[in-house]
Amino acid sequence: MGSVTPSSSFNVLRDTKPEDTTLPAFMVSTTRGFLPRANPIISLPSEFDALESILTRMPIKTLGGTPGLLATSSLGETVLKELPDLTSAIDKYKDNLPLQNALYRDYSFLASAYLLEPCHERFMKGEGYGLGRQTLPAVISLPISRCAELAGFKPFMEYAGSYALFNYQLQDPKDGLQYENLRLIRAFEHGLDPKSSEAGFVLVHVDMVQNSGPLVDGVVSALDACSGTDRRAFNAGLEKIVSSMTKVNKVMDGMWGKSKPGDYTSFRTFIFGITSQSMFPNGVIYEGVSDEPLSFRGESGANDSMIPLCDNFLQITMPDTPLTSILQDFRSYRPGNHREFLEYVKTRSIDLSLKSFALQDPSSAALYLLILNQVRDFRWRHWCFTREYILKKTTHPVATGGSPIVTWLPNQLQAVMQAMVDVWEGSDKALGRQCEDVMDKLFRKSVIGAKDCRGPWKCFDLPFFSTSPSSISKEMMHFSLCLLWLMTAVVAVRTQSTQGILDLVKRRLPDHVDDFEFRLTGNETFPISTAIRAINDEYTISSTPEGKILVEGNSAIALASGLHRYLTDTVHVDIFWFIGSRLDTGPADLPPLDQLISGSSIVPWRYHFNTVTFSYTSAFWTWEDWELELDWLALRGVNLPLAWVGQEKILVEAFRELGLNDAEINTYLSGPAFQAWNRFGNIQGSWGGDLPMEWIDDQFELQKNITKRMVDLGMTPVLPCFTGFVPMAITRVLPNATVVNGSAWSGFSTQYTNVTFLEPVDPAFEQLQISFISKQAEALGNITHFYTLDQYNENDPFSNSTDYLRGVSNNTMKSLKAADPEAIWLMQGWLFYSSSTFWTGPNVEAYLGGVSDNSDMLVLDLYSESQPQWSNARVKSYYGKPWIWCQLHDYGGNMGLYGQILNVTIDPIEALANASSGSLVGFGLTMEGQEGNEIMYDLLLDQAWSGSPIDTEAYFYNWVTRRYSGNGPISSDLYTAWDMMRTTVYNNTNLTTQAVTKSVFELSPNITAMLGRTGHHPTTVEYDPSTLTDAWHLMYSAASSSPSLWDNPAFQYDMVDVTRQVFSNNFNVVYSSLISAYKSPSESTNSTNSTIATLSQNLITLLSTLDSVLLTNPSFSLSTWINAARSQTDNTTLQSFYEYNARNQITLWGPNGEINDYASKSWGGLVSGYYVPRWKIFGQYLNEVPFENYNATVLSTRLLDFEKGWQNGTSVQEAGVRRDLKSILADIM
């Protein structure tokens, strides 16, 4: 094999023996490094003319400029018609190993083109890749397998042996390996045009690797010198490595000009491998080679040997993650001699303790650090190329070699940067000026903005470094390194700014923009990297000498909270649901402060939203609605809101990429009003029509606005991810997929439930997770690590084996980490309550325990005020997982007046002080519907800023003050009325009635099970109804003495709301009398019927009067809900479909009343148009059928006929003439 380096047990060539055909084409040398021993063979023997002919005609554009076979999608047909099996000809030349390498190159080009041709065709149409050909015909599979075996490769395209390093020729042999003299041998894109981007892509790699000879020489020399403890020779070897890698990086920087980012996707399609790619979900059958599908990683720059050589030589320790496992797998896709050399260097470096030897001497340590810096520079450039060439140009986030490129490259970059910090810290920062400059760039200027990734590598400073690297503490270095990792990769960094709060003031207080000053007191940049966030938010408020209100805080959300505190406590104004902003109703001159006001949260996180709120309340919200909601959240200090809008856009793209067609996807997606339950696998499909792409696109555009505003306001959004639920047709594209069917849910037929669940152990689960999160990050930005993921919402697992449960959560977490190494899984803890018989202690522990790092998960204790799970013996504070104390309070958007002021103020404080509560890190609101009782939600969010239980009497007084301000003095009757409600309506202590009450008149009429309901859909009223009636009269009295209240939108809303509850309570009395009369008839049938008719009419009269009250306010009107649905589109057909969804949700909730009246509403138009007819049918039935013959089934059938007919209405029937609230109440009173 030629002469070798002295005292080395590995044959590193100095004489490459280019004429020796018995040696492999690739053998490591000190002259050509990792390039082949001799320039690649260009022409094949005549036996392979048929292969040569097809390859010449194959490129998208041939060298002559005409469209090639790939351009006309005719390659596959041509191969099957023209190409014979040439395996026997290959065996004729089996001893000529360089020729076998050339044959391997050419067959690998043909194999890739054949398999991926359909993907290219779809890509050119603007579609996803879909599926490639799943079988490689024998005329390719047999010869490629044979020549790959002889040449020492796997039978698919690889970086060195085919696509790059054995795919160049010299235009003029005299001019050698200079770049301008290089040409391609084979190509997919524009034939052999040396100016094409594909040529630039390949030949720049060749140009880089031609500098690897001195690199190899330097490594070998340094190893030998280390063995002999020859410091001078050792340093000389290190200097060669630095010099070589500097040249490599300089050549690499030329990629921008020689291969355009916008052109990369035109040939990228053809260099994908088979492993972990959606185009080949089960691998590829190699005809005549294997009956089982084969998978190969294929072409990837990660298969180059230069950087792994440096890693092994320097003993760089990679993090113990699945991403590093991928790195190890990549290293098997190299020429055999390269692999052996790399392993030799790794082993010898360890045996010699080379790193320790280098760091013992300042001069060696300095050179060692400079080599690390060159490796960092290489990997950083590679990441920048990835962002510009791939992430910004394509929705396919998986690398050609099958790695999750979005996270894989930063994984390696992080390891090198950590090694640099360790060396610098261990040397006492005394390695000379050159190293100090390197570390200065690392710590101060090595974060490159995404827009500055190309060209001059322009940098920007990190604001928290003002000293030299030598004075930076180890802790700060570590923090900085993590920050660099977070910023350069895809993980989120929160860049704090006051601009979002200033913009809020412009929106809500336009006349006072110049009256406020906001100032951040903490670091303006910090990472969000753990669920256990140690820093609570804090603010101070004061007046400046210039007369401004100065709000200072350690975060943007702290500034918003401080602003709210000033506005509510000093100016007595606020922003409210349904009413809008009242912030601009304060005085023209804002009152100054004579003393400092301060506040601090007692928990780091304040969470908002139940997953189903996005269907029950905000399904048809506009951006204007969301703007109000987000300002409301920010002012109340919410910093962890769920952003669960429009995820179907990402899901559809991922499913299409997997090979599912739109018809199959449509059978899975649910209608606009039911998407929440589709997302966590309760239902599938849409009754009434398919979900249109127009809706999907529009909702995702809305999501972009929502998440941007959340970030602007200083919040950390919680985003969706892939949960595992998939269309039934998944088994068509993944016939071997590990899938199970979820539980049947709430009486739905199998057409709409038993949703298919892709088990997380299946490799496709991780692939879909990476695809989903990467696409989402590309569209929304890298704004968070928090992902909501509920797999068993009212849907029991397939098995109750603890090993199974642990495996599900463990593999789910692995998939999240593969997509985002800093991912935090946010889960609703509802499953442990709703299915308590399944979730025994061991099962809970197993499922939660599958996530080994507690800080990787955050659990919402969803129903803490009534059914806390954290304190349950089965759940045990979620076994150490961080959790949030949540108030659920409302189910389905029920509208009754209700609250638990003691539980909401006392219980979370006691939980926080309770050592057994574990990692309680936040308070949150998780109501299913956001339909009223706003004071209860304000109360908990304000409790998050008070270390002791809030005094509710004072709180209600202050809340009333700011709610009714702006219309003169507030009547004492209003304060009294609200205090009466505080001690009754809002002070429920009987937890058999656990949540907001539902009005009996909203339920499908029956003679049983209407009154006295308890649980979380109660009809039981736990207070004395007469007390509420008295409060109602006081409110009316207040308006009589202060008529301007009738012009106050908050008072208008509250007066309608309280009137609604009074009428609801009265309805119960009349209904009870009716049922008593029916069940205990008098001796006279006529008398009984007369009583029943009278009482039935009383119910109808009461409802009709209530309807007229409700219609005075848009927030209590059916037309508001219907118009919101219809206004989502200009397409009349879709308008009707959206209206059907809107109507169905608040009535039948399913095609056949599967969850009838769960989301019922006390709305004008709905009362008169839906409830009144039902109660008329009921009254008629009672008149017709004596009690002893009562048949609930017959009555239910009559009602269902009417209910189904109402679903298809396309106009809102609002009986009667609209009148103003004041005049209607005057008549009633």
Stockholm file with secondary structure:
# STOCKHOLM 1.0

chainA/1-1229         MGSVTPSSSFNVLRDTKPEDTTLPAFMVSTTRGFLPRANPIISLPSEFDALESILTRMPIKTLGGTPGLLATSSLGETVLKELPDLTSAIDKYKDNLPLQNALYRDYSFLASAYLLEPCHERFMKGEGYGLGRQTLPAVISLPISRCAELAGFKPFMEYAGSYALFNYQLQDPKDGLQYENLRLIRAFEHGLDPKSSEAGFVLVHVDMVQNSGPLVDGVVSALDACSGTDRRAFNAGLEKIVSSMTKVNKVMDGMWGKSKPGDYTSFRTFIFGITSQSMFPNGVIYEGVSDEPLSFRGESGANDSMIPLCDNFLQITMPDTPLTSILQDFRSYRPGNHREFLEYVKTRSIDLSLKSFALQDPSSAALYLLILNQVRDFRWRHWCFTREYILKKTTHPVATGGSPIVTWLPNQLQAVMQAMVDVWEGSDKALGRQCEDVMDKLFRKSVIGAKDCRGPWKCFDLPFFSTSPSSISKEMMHFSLCLLWLMTAVVAVRTQSTQGILDLVKRRLPDHVDDFEFRLTGNETFPISTAIRAINDEYTISSTPEGKILVEGNSAIALASGLHRYLTDTVHVDIFWFIGSRLDTGPADLPPLDQLISGSSIVPWRYHFNTVTFSYTSAFWTWEDWELELDWLALRGVNLPLAWVGQEKILVEAFRELGLNDAEINTYLSGPAFQAWNRFGNIQGSWGGDLPMEWIDDQFELQKNITKRMVDLGMTPVLPCFTGFVPMAITRVLPNATVVNGSAWSGFSTQYTNVTFLEPVDPAFEQLQISFISKQAEALGNITHFYTLDQYNENDPFSNSTDYLRGVSNNTMKSLKAADPEAIWLMQGWLFYSSSTFWTGPNVEAYLGGVSDNSDMLVLDLYSESQPQWSNARVKSYYGKPWIWCQLHDYGGNMGLYGQILNVTIDPIEALANASSGSLVGFGLTMEGQEGNEIMYDLLLDQAWSGSPIDTEAYFYNWVTRRYSGNGPISSDLYTAWDMMRTTVYNNTNLTTQAVTKSVFELSPNITAMLGRTGHHPTTVEYDPSTLTDAWHLMYSAASSSPSLWDNPAFQYDMVDVTRQVFSNNFNVVYSSLISAYKSPSESTNSTNSTIATLSQNLITLLSTLDSVLLTNPSFSLSTWINAARSQTDNTTLQSFYEYNARNQITLWGPNGEINDYASKSWGGLVSGYYVPRWKIFGQYLNEVPFENYNATVLSTRLLDFEKGWQNGTSVQEAGVRRDLKSILADIM
#=GR chainA/1-1229 SS CCCCCTTCSSCCBSSCCTTCTTSCSCCCBTTTBTSCSSCCCCCCCGGGHHHHHHHHHCSSBCTTSSBCTTTTTCHHHHHHHHCCCCHHHHHHTTTCHHHHHHHHHHHHHHHHHHHHHHHHHHHHTTCCCCCCCSEECHHHHHHHHHHHHHHTCCSSCCIIIIISTTSEEESSGGGTTCGGGEEESCCSSSTTCTTSHHHHHHHHHHHHHTTHHHHHHHHHHHHHHHHTTCHHHHHHHHHHHHHHHHHHHHHHTTHHHHSCGGGTHHHHGGGCCSTTCTTSTTCBEETTTCSSCBCCCCCCGGGCSHHHHHHHHHTCCCCSSHHHHHHHHHTTSSCHHHHHHHHHHHHHHHHTTHHHHHHTSHHHHHHHHHHHHHHHHHHHHHHHHHIIIIITTCSCCBCTTSSBHHHHHHHHHHHHHHHHHHHHHHTTTCSCHHHHHHHHIIIIICCCCGGGSSTTCCCCCCTTCCSCGGGCCHHHHHHHHHHHHHHHSSSCEEECCSHHHHHHHHHHCGGGGGGEEEEECSCSEEECCCSSCCCCCEEEEEECTTSCEEEEESSHHHHHHHHHHHIIIIICCCEETTTEECGGGSCSSCCCCSSCEEEECSSSEEEECCTTHHHHTSTTCCHHHHHHHHHHHHHTTCCEEBCCSSTHHHHHHHHHHHTCCHHHHHTTCCCTTSHHHHHTTSCCSCTTSCCCHHHHHHHHHHHHHHHHHHHHTTCCCBEECCCSEECTTHHHHCTTCCEEECCCCTTCCTTTSSCEEECTTSHHHHHHHHHHHHHHHHHHCSCCSEEECCSCTTCCCSCCCHHHHHHHHHHHHHHHHHHCTTCEEEEETHHHHHTTTTSCHHHHHHHHHTSCSGGGEEEEETTTTTSCSTTSTTTGGGGGCCEEEEECCCSTTCCCCCCBHHHHHHHHHHHHHCGGGCSEEEEEECCSCCCSCHHHHHHHHHHTTCSSCCCHHHHHHHHHHHHSTTSSSCCHHHHHHHHHHHHTTTBCCCTTBCSCCCCGGGSCCCSSSSTTCCBTSCCCCCSCHHHHHHHHHHHHHHHHHCGGGGGCHHHHHHHHHHHHHHHHHHHHHHHHHHHHHHHSCCSCHHHHHHHHHHHHHHHHHHHHHHHHHHTTSGGGBHHHHHHHHHTTCSCHHHHHHHHHHHHHHTTTSSTTCTTTTTTCCCCBTHIIIIIHHHHHHHHHHHHHSCGGGCCHHHHHHHHHHHHHHHHTCCSCCCCSCCCCHHHHHHHHC
#=GC SS_cons          CCCCCTTCSSCCBSSCCTTCTTSCSCCCBTTTBTSCSSCCCCCCCGGGHHHHHHHHHCSSBCTTSSBCTTTTTCHHHHHHHHCCCCHHHHHHTTTCHHHHHHHHHHHHHHHHHHHHHHHHHHHHTTCCCCCCCSEECHHHHHHHHHHHHHHTCCSSCCIIIIISTTSEEESSGGGTTCGGGEEESCCSSSTTCTTSHHHHHHHHHHHHHTTHHHHHHHHHHHHHHHHTTCHHHHHHHHHHHHHHHHHHHHHHTTHHHHSCGGGTHHHHGGGCCSTTCTTSTTCBEETTTCSSCBCCCCCCGGGCSHHHHHHHHHTCCCCSSHHHHHHHHHTTSSCHHHHHHHHHHHHHHHHTTHHHHHHTSHHHHHHHHHHHHHHHHHHHHHHHHHIIIIITTCSCCBCTTSSBHHHHHHHHHHHHHHHHHHHHHHTTTCSCHHHHHHHHIIIIICCCCGGGSSTTCCCCCCTTCCSCGGGCCHHHHHHHHHHHHHHHSSSCEEECCSHHHHHHHHHHCGGGGGGEEEEECSCSEEECCCSSCCCCCEEEEEECTTSCEEEEESSHHHHHHHHHHHIIIIICCCEETTTEECGGGSCSSCCCCSSCEEEECSSSEEEECCTTHHHHTSTTCCHHHHHHHHHHHHHTTCCEEBCCSSTHHHHHHHHHHHTCCHHHHHTTCCCTTSHHHHHTTSCCSCTTSCCCHHHHHHHHHHHHHHHHHHHHTTCCCBEECCCSEECTTHHHHCTTCCEEECCCCTTCCTTTSSCEEECTTSHHHHHHHHHHHHHHHHHHCSCCSEEECCSCTTCCCSCCCHHHHHHHHHHHHHHHHHHCTTCEEEEETHHHHHTTTTSCHHHHHHHHHTSCSGGGEEEEETTTTTSCSTTSTTTGGGGGCCEEEEECCCSTTCCCCCCBHHHHHHHHHHHHHCGGGCSEEEEEECCSCCCSCHHHHHHHHHHTTCSSCCCHHHHHHHHHHHHSTTSSSCCHHHHHHHHHHHHTTTBCCCTTBCSCCCCGGGSCCCSSSSTTCCBTSCCCCCSCHHHHHHHHHHHHHHHHHCGGGGGCHHHHHHHHHHHHHHHHHHHHHHHHHHHHHHHSCCSCHHHHHHHHHHHHHHHHHHHHHHHHHHTTSGGGBHHHHHHHHHTTCSCHHHHHHHHHHHHHHTTTSSTTCTTTTTTCCCCBTHIIIIIHHHHHHHHHHHHHSCGGGCCHHHHHHHHHHHHHHHHTCCSCCCCSCCCCHHHHHHHHC
//
